[in-house]
Amino acid sequence: MLPVLLLSGCTNNFNRRKTTKTICNPVNISYRFQPDGPSRREAADPTVIFFHNKYFLFASKSGGYWHSDDLADWKFIRTDQIPTEEYAPTVVAIHDTLYFLASSTTKSTLYKSADPLSGKWDVAKDSMDITVWDPALFLDDDQRLYLYWGCSDKNPIYGVELEYADNFKPVGEPVALLYGTPEKHGWEVPGDYNETYANAPWIEGAWMNKHDSIYYLQYAGPGTEFKSYSDGVYTSRNPLGPFEVTPLNPFSYKPEGFAAGAGHGSTFKDVFGNYWHIATSTISVKHMFERRLGLYPAFFDNEGVLHTNTQFGDYPIIIPHEKIEDGNDIFPGWMLLSYHKQTVVSSSLEAHPPSAMTDENIRTWWSAESGNKGEWASLDLGDKYKVRAVQVNFADQDTRLFGRTDSLYYRYIVEASSDNKTWTMMADNSTNTDDRSHAYTQLKKPSRCRYVRITNLGVPGGKFALSGFRVFGDGEGPKPAAVQNVTVSRGPQNMRTARLSWDKVKNATGYNISYGTDKNKLYLNYTVYADTAATINSLDVDKSYFFAIKSFNENGVSN
């Protein structure tokens, strides 16, 4: 066993300022049914840009794009004037115009729009000199434009300068910027848990940011179908390198929780100067490319280390209206109240039992026997809690739906009760006409109750099915005790792996393992529900690591 410093963690001090608007991952947008079989929804490889006082969100194969005033409420723009059926779109603002480029193996066409709200676009260049997959456009402070791309288990991430004043012609030859090296970097090893050492990773999804004169080249690996899908980062003083791997990787990492994966994303600033990272989460059950989006706060610390806060990454977070310093500033402390709680349902398919809607796993789901009006599911939270928000995640069991239509929406009601007899309305979606398969509702006033029930009034197709019926709020009991007797072992045969174990904490729902290569920078997070052990295979072979573990339950987080 190698010597490892174990930190007990700091005192939990969530910022309980008056909350305004909260969000909860997966991002609450209209994920489109794909035009080919099997019937499933998808959005992935996102790019967000702030342009003309609005945020614009572009994602793979979505039939259009979205805009928002606040990163919470997204409105869809349908268009056929850009290739919205292609993968991994990128956009860049040059002067007063937005430029769009998507993946292609035949011809890369650049589009432009001065008014993307209208959905109207023109061709800026019919055929780029280089055909690219997973492109990323980056405009430097000196107004020089760069293009990055790559998506392969063999080839590197490339970069080249473009002269946009001369019809976007390349300046010089493309430069190979980085290759996958899974023998050094555990996060690049394929598999849900970075355990498939025989296979090469897919290195893809380039993105570039500049901060304090440093260029941060970001990329995704090891594969979009894995829970380990994450984003790494290299840095340089030059936009075309040479680049060096940063001390802490991957900088965007969420291998567990309700919706796992945080890869192939984009890092952007909001209007208050806060950084965010929007990335791809994986389901990959009905199809390898069945994916969703997650939005997380991101930061550059005082030494320029880029990191993304994914701790409680699929719990509610506050949309800030000012500059924040860390993720605790926007975490309201609303805890998950529904994990493994007793469930009663109207009917159930044998392969999709009621327990699957409360197991914090988006890859499993409960399905009723039909999609008929009146199918229902009821949770017994076990005690009275102050419920503040509900997230309803639909699983689209046995759908035969393809593409977008105006008739795709769910209608249902969510009710609360203290005695399982008298019910009051919590969320009324009985006349809903908006297609949201991960519908998050923040209650105007908290509801103190023990039982929460959802009743189907209509689904767009298939059966009434939920991958997660998630309830958030405040418990009134004690927080769990601090974690004791932590052991960590590593190597010597495989230094990419650390094995941790600890004593079970009474009344704990789960545990957050925070770790990093600096004892004061425990930016990475690994969530464990119920269990008291974890194997983390994402380490860098030549670095020492520091670990801290906190337990949590419905009432809060331990020291």
FIFIZA-291628 format. One record per residue (C-alpha): residue number from 1; y, x, z. Coordinates in steps of 0.25 Angstrom, whole numbers, plus 2048, in hexadecimal, padded with zeros to 3 digits. Each point is the difference from the previous one (the first is absolute). Example, Ala and Ser with C-alpha at 12.3 -4.5 7.8 and 13.67 -1.06 7.14 Angstrom:
<recs>
n|yy|xx|zz
1|7EE|831|81F
2|80E|806|7FE
</recs>
This chain:
<recs>
n|yy|xx|zz
1|800|800|800
2|80E|805|7FC
3|80B|800|80A
4|809|7F4|7FD
5|80C|7FB|808
6|7FF|7F2|804
7|80D|7F8|803
8|800|7F4|809
9|80B|7FA|7F8
10|80E|7FB|804
11|804|7F4|807
12|801|7F4|7F8
13|80E|7FC|7FE
14|801|7F6|7F4
15|80E|7FC|7FC
16|801|7F1|804
17|80E|7FE|7FA
18|802|7F2|7FA
19|7F7|7FF|7F4
20|805|7FA|7F3
21|7F6|800|7F5
22|7F2|806|800
23|7F6|803|7F6
24|7F1|803|800
25|7F7|807|7F7
26|7FA|7FE|7F6
27|80E|7FD|7F9
28|802|7F1|7FF
29|801|7FF|7F0
30|7F9|7F8|7F6
31|7F4|809|7FC
32|7FC|7FC|7F2
33|7F2|7FC|7FC
34|7FC|80A|7F6
35|7FE|7FB|7F1
36|7F1|805|800
37|7F4|7FE|808
38|7FC|7FF|80B
39|80B|7F7|806
40|808|808|80A
41|80E|804|803
42|807|80D|7FF
43|80D|808|802
44|800|80F|801
45|807|80D|7FD
46|80E|7FB|805
47|80E|805|7FD
48|80C|7FB|807
49|80E|803|7FC
50|80E|7FB|806
51|808|7FC|7F4
52|80C|7F7|7FF
53|7FF|7FD|80F
54|7F2|7FB|7FF
55|7F2|806|802
56|7F7|7FF|7F3
57|7F1|801|802
58|7F7|804|7F4
59|7F1|800|801
60|7F4|802|7F7
61|7FB|7F4|7F8
62|809|7F5|806
63|806|7F9|7F4
64|80E|803|805
65|807|806|80C
66|807|7FC|80D
67|80E|801|806
68|805|7FE|80E
69|80D|801|808
70|7F9|805|80D
71|7F2|805|7FD
72|7FA|7F4|807
73|802|7F4|7F6
74|7FB|804|7F2
75|803|7F7|7F4
76|7F8|802|7F3
77|806|803|7F2
78|7F7|7FC|7F5
79|802|808|7F3
80|7F8|804|7F3
81|80B|80A|7FC
82|7F9|80C|807
83|7F1|804|801
84|7FE|7F9|80E
85|7F1|800|7FC
86|7FF|80F|801
87|7FE|809|80D
88|809|808|809
89|80E|7FC|7FB
90|80C|809|804
91|80F|7FD|7FF
92|80C|809|801
93|80F|7FC|800
94|809|809|7F7
95|80E|7FC|801
96|801|7F1|7FF
97|7F2|7FE|7FA
98|7F2|7FF|805
99|7F5|807|7F8
100|7F1|7FB|800
101|7F4|808|7FC
102|7F1|7FC|802
103|7F3|807|7FE
104|7FA|801|7F2
105|7F5|808|7F9
106|805|7FD|7F2
107|810|7FF|800
108|80A|802|80C
109|80C|7F7|7FD
110|80C|800|808
111|808|7F3|803
112|80E|7FE|806
113|808|7F4|806
114|80E|7FF|806
115|7FC|7F3|806
116|7F2|800|805
117|802|7F3|807
118|800|7F9|7F2
119|7F2|805|7FC
120|807|806|7F4
121|7FC|80E|7FB
122|802|808|7F4
123|7F9|80C|7FA
124|807|80D|804
125|7F5|809|7F9
126|7F5|7FA|7F8
127|7F7|80C|802
128|802|80B|80A
129|7FC|80E|7FB
130|7F5|800|80B
131|7F6|7F5|803
132|7FF|7FF|80F
133|7F8|7F8|80B
134|805|7FE|80E
135|80E|804|7FC
136|80C|802|80A
137|80E|802|7FB
138|80A|808|809
139|80F|802|7FF
140|805|80C|807
141|80E|801|807
142|805|808|7F4
143|7FB|7F5|7F7
144|7F5|807|7FA
145|7F4|7F7|7FD
146|7F1|804|803
147|7F3|7F9|7FC
148|7F3|802|809
149|7F2|7FB|7FD
150|7F1|801|801
151|7F4|7F8|804
152|7F3|808|7FF
153|7F4|806|808
154|802|80D|7F8
155|80E|801|7FB
156|80D|803|808
157|80D|7F9|803
158|80A|804|7F5
159|80F|801|7FF
160|80A|802|7F5
161|80F|7FE|7FF
162|806|7F6|7F6
163|80D|801|7F9
164|804|7F1|801
165|80D|803|7F8
166|7F7|805|7F5
167|7F7|7F4|7FE
168|7F8|804|80D
169|7FA|80C|7F9
170|7F8|80A|809
171|806|80D|804
172|7F6|80A|7FF
173|7F1|7FE|802
174|7F9|7F8|80B
175|7FD|807|80C
176|7F3|7FF|809
177|806|7FD|80E
178|7F4|7FE|809
179|7F1|7FE|7FF
180|7F6|7F9|80A
181|7FA|80A|80A
182|7F6|7F8|808
183|7F9|80C|805
184|80D|803|808
185|806|7F2|802
186|7F7|7F5|806
187|809|7F5|7FC
188|7FD|803|7F2
189|7F0|7FE|802
190|7FC|7F3|7F9
191|7FA|7F5|809
192|805|7F5|809
193|7FF|80A|80B
194|802|80D|7F7
195|7F1|803|801
196|7FB|801|7F2
197|801|80F|7FE
198|7F8|801|7F3
199|80B|7F8|7F8
200|80D|805|7FB
201|80D|7F8|805
202|809|7F8|7F6
203|80E|807|802
204|80A|7F6|7FA
205|80D|7F8|803
206|80B|80B|800
207|80D|7FC|807
208|80C|809|803
209|80B|800|80A
210|80B|80A|804
211|805|802|80E
212|809|80B|805
213|7FE|808|7F3
214|7F1|7FF|801
215|7F7|7FA|7F6
216|7F5|7F7|805
217|7F5|7FE|7F6
218|7F7|7F5|804
219|7F2|7FC|7FB
220|7F4|7F8|803
221|7F1|802|802
222|7F5|800|801
223|7FE|7F2|7F9
224|806|7F3|800
225|7F3|7F8|804
226|7FF|808|80E
227|806|7FC|80D
228|804|80F|801
229|809|7FE|7F4
230|80D|808|804
231|80C|808|7FC
232|801|80F|802
233|80D|808|7FD
234|804|80E|7FC
235|80E|806|800
236|808|809|7F8
237|80E|805|7FE
238|7FF|7FD|7F2
239|7FC|7F3|7F9
240|7F6|807|7F8
241|7FA|809|80B
242|7F9|808|804
243|7FC|7F6|80A
244|7FA|802|80E
245|7F7|7F7|808
246|808|7FB|80C
247|7FA|802|80F
248|7FD|7F1|802
249|7F8|7F8|7F6
250|7FE|7F6|7FB
251|80E|7FB|804
252|7FC|7F2|7FD
253|7F2|7FC|806
254|7FA|7F3|805
255|7F1|801|7FF
256|7FD|7F4|80A
257|806|7F3|804
258|800|7F3|7FA
259|805|805|7F2
260|7FC|80F|7FE
261|805|80A|7F7
262|80F|805|7FE
263|7FF|808|7F2
264|807|800|7F3
265|80E|7FC|805
266|80F|803|7FF
267|80A|804|80A
268|80E|7FA|800
269|80C|7FE|808
270|805|7F3|805
271|80F|7FC|800
272|801|805|80E
273|7FA|80E|7FD
274|7F2|7FD|805
275|7F5|806|7F8
276|7F4|7F7|7FD
277|7F2|803|7FA
278|7FA|7F4|7F8
279|7F1|803|7FD
280|7F3|7FB|7FB
281|7F6|7F9|809
282|7F1|7FF|7FC
283|7F7|7F4|800
284|7F7|803|7F5
285|7F5|7F6|802
286|801|7F7|7F4
287|805|80B|7F8
288|803|80F|802
289|80F|7FD|7FC
290|801|7F4|80A
291|80C|806|808
292|80C|7FC|808
293|80E|806|804
294|804|805|80E
295|80E|804|804
296|803|80A|80B
297|80C|807|806
298|800|80F|7FC
299|808|80C|806
300|804|80E|7FE
301|801|807|80D
302|809|80B|804
303|7F8|80A|7FA
304|7FE|7F8|7F3
305|7F2|7FB|802
306|7FE|7F4|7F8
307|7F7|7F5|808
308|7FD|7F2|7FF
309|7FE|7F7|80D
310|7F4|7F8|7FE
311|7FC|7FE|80E
312|7FF|7F1|802
313|803|800|7F1
314|7FB|7F2|7FE
315|806|7FA|80C
316|80E|7F9|7FF
317|80C|80A|7FE
318|80F|7FD|801
319|808|802|7F3
320|80C|808|806
321|80E|7FE|7FD
322|804|80E|804
323|7FB|80E|800
324|7F4|802|808
325|7FA|80D|806
326|7F1|7FD|801
327|7F6|7F5|7FE
328|801|7FB|80E
329|80E|7FB|7FD
330|7FB|7F5|7F7
331|7F3|7FD|807
332|803|7F3|808
333|7F3|802|809
334|7F9|7F3|7FB
335|7F2|803|801
336|7F4|7FA|7F9
337|7FA|7F4|808
338|7F5|7FC|7F7
339|7F6|80C|7FF
340|7F2|7FB|802
341|804|7F3|807
342|7F7|7F4|800
343|801|7F8|7F3
344|7FC|7F2|7FC
345|800|7FB|7F2
346|7FE|7F4|7F8
347|7F5|806|7F7
348|7FB|80E|7FC
349|7F8|808|7F6
350|7F5|808|806
351|805|80D|7F9
352|80E|7FE|805
353|800|7FC|80F
354|80C|7FC|808
355|800|80D|808
356|804|807|7F3
357|80E|7FA|801
358|803|807|80D
359|7F9|80E|7FE
360|80D|807|7FB
361|7F9|803|7F3
362|806|7FB|7F3
363|7F3|803|7F9
364|7F8|7F5|807
365|804|7F1|801
366|7FC|7F2|805
367|7FE|7F6|7F5
368|7FF|7F1|802
369|7F6|7F9|7F8
370|80A|7FA|7F7
371|80F|800|7FD
372|802|7F2|804
373|80C|7FA|807
374|7FC|800|80F
375|7F8|80D|801
376|805|807|80D
377|7FE|80C|809
378|805|800|80F
379|802|80D|809
380|7FE|800|80F
381|809|80B|804
382|7F9|800|80E
383|80D|7FE|808
384|80E|7FB|7FD
385|809|80A|7F9
386|80E|800|7FA
387|7FD|7FF|7F1
388|80B|805|7F8
389|7FA|802|7F2
390|7F4|7FC|7F7
391|7FA|807|7F4
392|7F7|7F8|7F7
393|7F8|808|7F6
394|7F8|7F9|7F6
395|7F3|805|7FA
396|7FF|7F8|7F3
397|7F1|7FD|801
398|7FA|7FB|7F3
399|80D|7FF|7F8
400|800|800|7F1
401|80F|803|7FF
402|806|80A|7F6
403|80F|804|7FE
404|80C|7F9|806
405|803|7F1|7FF
406|80A|7F7|807
407|7F4|7F8|807
408|7FB|80C|808
409|803|7FE|80F
410|7FA|7FC|80D
411|804|7F4|809
412|7FC|800|80E
413|805|7FE|80E
414|7FF|808|80D
415|800|7FA|80D
416|801|804|80F
417|7F9|7FA|80C
418|7FF|803|80F
419|7F4|7F7|803
420|7F9|7FF|7F2
421|804|7F1|800
422|80F|7FF|7FE
423|805|807|7F4
424|80E|804|7FB
425|805|806|7F3
426|801|80F|7FF
427|801|802|7F1
428|801|7F4|7F6
429|7FC|805|7F2
430|7FC|7F2|7FB
431|80A|800|7F5
432|7FF|80E|7FC
433|802|804|7F2
434|801|80F|801
435|7F3|809|7FE
436|7FF|809|80C
437|7F2|805|803
438|804|808|80D
439|80A|7F6|805
440|807|805|80D
441|808|7F6|808
442|809|804|80B
443|803|7F4|809
444|80E|7FC|803
445|7FC|7FE|80F
446|7F4|806|807
447|7F5|7F6|802
448|7F8|802|80E
449|7F2|7FB|7FD
450|7F1|804|801
451|7FB|7F9|7F3
452|805|802|7F2
453|7FA|7F8|7F4
454|802|801|7F1
455|7FD|7F3|7F7
456|7FE|801|7F1
457|808|7F6|7F8
458|7FD|807|7F2
459|7FC|80D|7FA
460|803|805|7F2
461|7F1|801|7FD
462|7F3|803|806
463|7FD|7FE|80F
464|809|801|80C
465|7FE|80E|805
466|807|80A|809
467|7FE|80F|802
468|80A|800|80C
469|805|7F5|808
470|80A|809|808
471|808|7FC|80C
472|80B|808|807
473|808|7FF|80C
474|802|804|80F
475|7F5|801|80A
476|804|7FE|80F
477|7F5|808|806
478|7FF|80F|803
479|7FF|80A|7F6
480|7F4|809|7FF
481|7FE|80C|808
482|802|80E|7FA
483|7F5|806|7F8
484|7F7|80A|808
485|7F6|80B|7FE
486|803|803|7F1
487|7F8|80A|7F9
488|802|806|7F2
489|7F7|809|7F9
490|802|807|7F2
491|7F8|809|7F7
492|7FB|80A|7FF
493|7F9|7FD|7F3
494|80B|7F5|7FB
495|80E|802|806
496|804|7F4|7F8
497|7FA|7F7|80B
498|803|7FD|80E
499|7F8|7F7|809
500|806|7F9|80C
501|7FB|7F8|80B
502|806|7FA|80D
503|7FC|7F7|80B
504|801|7F1|7FE
505|80D|7FA|805
506|7FE|7F2|807
507|807|7F5|7F8
508|804|809|7F5
509|800|7F9|7F2
510|801|80E|7F9
511|805|80E|800
512|80A|807|7F7
513|7FD|80F|7FE
514|80D|808|7FD
515|7FE|80E|7FB
516|807|80B|7F8
517|801|80F|7FE
518|80C|801|80B
519|7FE|7FB|80E
520|80E|7FA|7FE
521|7FD|7F9|7F3
522|7F4|7F7|801
523|804|7F8|7F4
524|7F2|7FD|7FB
525|7F9|7F3|805
526|7F2|7FC|800
527|7FD|7F2|806
528|7F3|7FC|807
529|7FC|7F2|804
530|7F6|7FE|80C
531|7F9|80E|7FE
532|802|80C|808
533|7FD|80B|7F6
534|806|804|7F2
535|7FD|80A|7F6
536|80C|805|7F8
537|7FD|807|7F3
538|80E|802|7FB
539|804|80D|806
540|805|80D|7FA
541|7F6|80B|801
542|80A|80B|804
543|808|7F9|80A
544|7FF|7FC|80F
545|802|7F2|804
546|805|7F8|80D
547|7FB|7F3|804
548|805|7F4|809
549|7F9|7F3|802
550|807|7F3|805
551|7F8|7F3|803
552|806|7F2|7FD
553|7FD|7F1|802
554|808|7F3|7FF
555|809|804|80B
556|805|80E|7FA
557|7FD|80E|7FF
558|7FB|80A|80B
559|807|80D|804
</recs>
